[in-house]
Amino acid sequence: MPHTFSRQDLYDLVWSEPMRDLAKRYNISDRGLAKACMAANIPVPERGYWNKVQAGKKVIKRRFPPRGLGQSDSVTIGGNAWEHYRESDEEILNRPIPPIPTFEADIESVQLQVEAMVKKVQLPKDLSKPHRLIIRLLDQDEARLKKKQADPFPSPWDGPIFRTAFEERRLNILNALFTCFESCGIKPHVSGREARDLSVAVGAQHISFTLDSADANQQLERERSGYIFKARGEKDRMRLVLVSRYRSHKGAHSWEDKDKDRLEKHLQEIVVKIIVQGEEYHRGNCSYQRDWLIGKKEEILEERRKQKIEAARKQQADLAKLEKQRVDHLLGQALGLHQANQIRAYVAAVQEANGNAHNPMPSTELAEWKNWALTQADRIDPIISESYKTHPKEDGA
């Protein structure tokens, strides 16, 4: 089962007892706990720290650092990657609603902080010193080229991708961006055969962006549908777009080539905006999580209120139905008594009439009929049969 702590609480925990003991308590390996702390920018005691404490030696407790940009102020440990934990309604109702999120610095101050951190984005003239992610793309491209050259009947799918002027320029821009991001402690990511899936991790926030021809949208859709990659033209305008995670958001930031104003002139601005957007996403998530919890509590309570009303309605309906069944049972018993007495009166009338008849029923036959008729009267008579002691059967009984 996962456990969630504030960064401060987890920092206090890992400095209060050995990591191995703490990890065992929360069903996680000490290495896993250390990795969770590292990801949350929480320092942990160095190896041998607790031995020094026991020996009475002087130790240094590393200070608690502030939250990084885009980083969550909560950390979840325990459980495993395949465990999908879902809070019960009771757990949600018992969770306290956090205060309205506040932050020491406003976004304008964060912008200035990031601008000071990202002083300049170095744009190399070529790819002689590529970033590790660019090296991987170039190696894959080289392997495709060799395969094509060795194949007497090469497939168009095996051709190199990054040998055109447009793609070389594109990789050079990515190289500059990735190098700058990593110098700021931000991890870039690229995937896909044509390297069109681009993102960076700003703290706990993943910011996706595209870098392609300004007129490539239709071609991108075709490529995603399985069509072969089509090289962009050398004169195609380069455009970088930050992909908003909110579908309703129409104001996505973008930069593209214009007359005498190439995209390369805006790389520092792009890096700053992406990092700031990571912090904006974090702040938006804080508000969203609080609003979600408030709404979920209201939803659960409203559902319980409806269930309570429905239970009361059903109880009243069941009581009314039971009362009707009891009345129907009573009326049925009264009718049974009335019918039994009618049968007895009829038997007496038949016996009297048969005694005065010109052609009477034989006495043996009359006695047999009389016995049968009175038996039927006794059977339906609730007094004689003691069925007045019974209760109506409820549905489902």
N, C-alpha and C positions, 0 to 999 in steps of 0.2 A: 504494500500500500504506500503510495507516495505521501510525502510530508512537505509542506510549504512553510518557509521561514522568510522573514525580512532579512536583508543583507546584514543588518546590524546584529540581529539575533543569531544568525548562523556564524558570524564572526566571533561573537561572544562564546558560542558553543565550542568552536574548534580551538579556541584558546583556553578552554576551561578543563579539558581532559584530552588524553591521547586520541588521535584520529582513529586508530584501530578499534578502541572501545566504543567511540561514538558511532562509527560506521556500522558496527555489529548491532547496535541498538536500533538503527533505522534500516536494517536489512539492505545494506549497500557495502561494496568493497571500499577499503580505505583509499584505494586508487581512484575509484569512481567519485568518492566524496571530494578528494583533492581536485579532480577535474572539474567538478561542479563549482567549487570555490574559485578555481582559476577563471572559469568562464564568467563568473559574477564579479571578477576583480576583487576577490577576498583573499588576503594573504593568509597563509597557514604556517604553523611552527615548522622550523627547519628540522632536518634529521638530527636526533640526539638532544632536542630541546628538553624533553621531559626527563631524560637521564640527568641533565644538568640541574633541573629543578629539584629532583630527588636528592642530588648530591649537594644541594645548597649553593650551587654556583650561580654566578650572575648571568642572567639571560636578558635578551632584548625582545620585547613584544612589538612586532611591526604595527605601525599605526593603521587605522581603518581609513581606507581611501574613499573619496566621494564617488558617487555613482557616475559611471561613464556615459557618454552621449548615446542615446538610444537603448541604454541598458535598463532592464527591469530592476525594481527595488525589491523584488521577491525572488526566492530561489526554491525550486522543488527538487527534492532528492528522494531516493527509494523507488520501489517498483522496478519495472524493466521496460525495454522498448516495445515489447509485445503486449504489455498490460494496458488496457483501456479502462481507466478508472473514471467512474461517473458518480458524482455526489448524489446521495439520496435526497429526497425532498426535505427530510428532517435535518440533514446536514446543511442544506442550503438555508433553511429557515433559521438555524442556529448560528449561521455565520453573521458576524456583525457587519453592518454597512460601513464601509470605510468613509472617512471624511472626504469632502470635495478635494480632489488633488490640487496641491499647490507646489510650486517650484521656486527655488531661491532666485533663479535667473529667468528673465523673460526671454522669448525667442530672439528679440533684437540683440540682447546681450550674448546669447548663444551664437548668433551669427557673427558677432565681433570676435568671440572666442575662437570660432572655427577659422575665420579669416586670418587670425594671427597664427593659427596652427598650420594652415596651408599657405605658406608664404609664396611658393612658386611651383608650378608644374613644369618640369623640364621635358621638353619635346625633342627627342633625339632626331638626328637627320636621317638615320636608317635603323635597321633592326640588328645591328652588329652586337648589341648587348641587350638581348630581349629578356623580358620578365619570364619567370618559370612557366607561367600559363601560356605565354606566347611561344616559348620553346616547344611545348607539347604540341601546339597547333602546327607549327612549322615542321616538326618531325613527322606528324601524321600526313601532312601534305607531301613531304618528301617520299614517304612510303607509297602514297598513291601514285606519284609520278613514276617511281621505279616500277611499280606493278604495271602501269600503262605502257611503259617503254618495253617491258619484257613480254608483254602479251601481243601475239600477232593479230589478234582480233579484240582489241581493247574495247571495253564498255565505256560509254560516256559517263557512267557513274564513278569510274575509277580515276577520272582526271583530277589534277590539282585544282585547288580552290583559291589559294591565296597568292597567285602569280600575276594577277592583273594589277594595274596601277591603282585602281579603286581599292582593292582588297589590301594591297601593301600599305596604302595610306591609312586605311581603317585599322589595321593591326598596329601601325605606328601610334595612332591616337590611343588605342586600348593599352598599348605598352606604357605610354606616359601616364594614363589614368591609373592603371593597376599599380605601377611603381609608387605613385604618389599616395594612393590609398594605403598601401602596406607601410609606408613610412609614417602614416598617421595611426597605425595599429588597427587598420580596417582590412578585413579579408575579402578580396574579390573572388568572383566565381564565373566561369564560362563553361558552357556545355553545348552539345549539339555538333553535328558534323561540320556545319558551316559557321559555328561559333556565333549563333544569333541569340542564344539564351544567356543574358548577361545580368549579373547582380552583385551586390556587395552586402556584407553583414555589418551594419552599424549597431554595435551592441547586440541586442536581441532582435533587431529589426532587419528584415531583408528587403533591400530596395532594388527593384528590377528596372532595367533601362534597355533601350534598343539603340543601336548605332548602325545605320544603313542608309541606302539611298532614300531621298525624300519621296521618291515615286515608287517605292518598292512594296507598298502595302499589298497590291494585287498579286505580285509575284510571290510574296511571302505566304499568302494564303494558298497558292498553288503548290508551293514547296511543302507546306505542312500537310497538304492532301496527298503527297507522294510523288509529285512531279519533280523532275531533275532540277538541280540548282542551275540558275541562269546568272552568268556573270553580269555585274553591274557595269555600266559604261564609264569610261574614264572621266567624262564630263558630268556625270551624275552629281547632283548636290548631296552632300553628306548631311545627315540630320541625326541628332541624339535626342531621345524622348524619355523622360522619366515616366515609368508605367505606374499609374495610380492603382492602389489596391481597392479603391472604392469605385464601383461601376458608375455611380451617380456623379462622380467628380469629373467635370469636363475641362477643367482648367489645368491640364497636365503641362508641366514645364518642358520646353523643347528649345533646342538651338540648332540652327542649320546654316549652311553656306549662303551668303548673300554677296552681292557685288562688292568686291574689295573688302570683304569681311568674312574670312574663312572661319570655320568651326574651331580650328586650332587656337584662335585668339581668346577663346572663352573656356579653356580647360580648367583654369583655376576657379572660375565662377561655377562651373559644373560640379567640380569636386566639393566645393563649399556647400552648394545647394543640396547635393545628395546626402552629405553628412548631417546637415541641418534637418533635412526631411526625415532622417532616421530618428532624431530627437522629437520631431513633431509627431511622428507615428507613435512613439512611445507615450507621449502625453495624451494623444487621442485614445490610445488603448486603455490608459488609466481611467479616463472619463467613461469610455465605453464599458469597461468591466464593472464600474460602479453602477452605471445606469442599467446594465444587464442584470446585476444582482437585485437592484430595487425592483425592476420589472418582473424578474423571475419570482421573487417573494410574493409580489402582488398576484401574479398568475397562479401560484400554488394556493395562496389563501382564497382567491376567488373560486378556484376549482373545488377546494374543500367546502366553501360556503354553498356552492351549487350541489355538491354531493350530500351535504347535510339537509338542504331543502328537499332534495329528491328522496332521501331516506325517510324524512318526515312524511312526505306525500305518500310514499309507498306504504309506510306504516298505517296511515289513515285509510288508504285504500284496502289494505289487508284486513284491518279491523272491520271496515264496512262490509267487506266480502264475507268475513267470518260471521258477522251478525246476520247477514242475509241467509247464509247457510243454516244458521241455528233456527231462524224464523221459518224457513222452508221445511226444515226437519220437524219443527213443532206442528206446522200446518199439516204435514204429511201424516204425523202420528194421530192428530185429531181426525183427519179424514179416514185413517185406518179404523179408528174406534167407531166412527159413524157408519162406515161400510160394514163392519163386523156386526153391529146392531141391526142394520138393515137386513143382512143375511139371516140373522136369528129370527127376526120378525117375519121374514119371508118363509122360513122353514116352518114356523108355527102356523102361518096362514095356509101353507100347502097341506100340512098335516090335518088341519081342521077341514079344509075343503075336500080332501081325499076321503074323510070319514063320511061326508054327506053326498059323495059322488055316486051316480048310477053305475058307473064302471070304474071303481076305484083301482089305484095302483096296488099291486100285491104288497102285502105287509113286509115281506122279506126285501123286496126291491126298494120299497119306501124307506125302510130302516137303513138299508145300505146307503141310499142317497142322502138321507138325513145325517147320518154319521159323517159322510164325506163333506157335506155343506157346513156343518158345525165345526168340523176340523179346520176348514178354510177360514171360517170366521174367527176361530181362536188364533189361527196363524197370523192374521192381519190385525188382530186386536192388540194394541200396544200394552194393555194392562195384563192380559192373559200371557202374552209372549214375553212380557217384561222388557220390550224394546224401548219403553219410555226411559229406561236407564242408560240407553246408548246416547252417543253424541254424534253430530254430523261429521263425516269424513272431510278433512281439509284436502285441497288440491295438492297432489304430489304425495299424499300419505299412502 
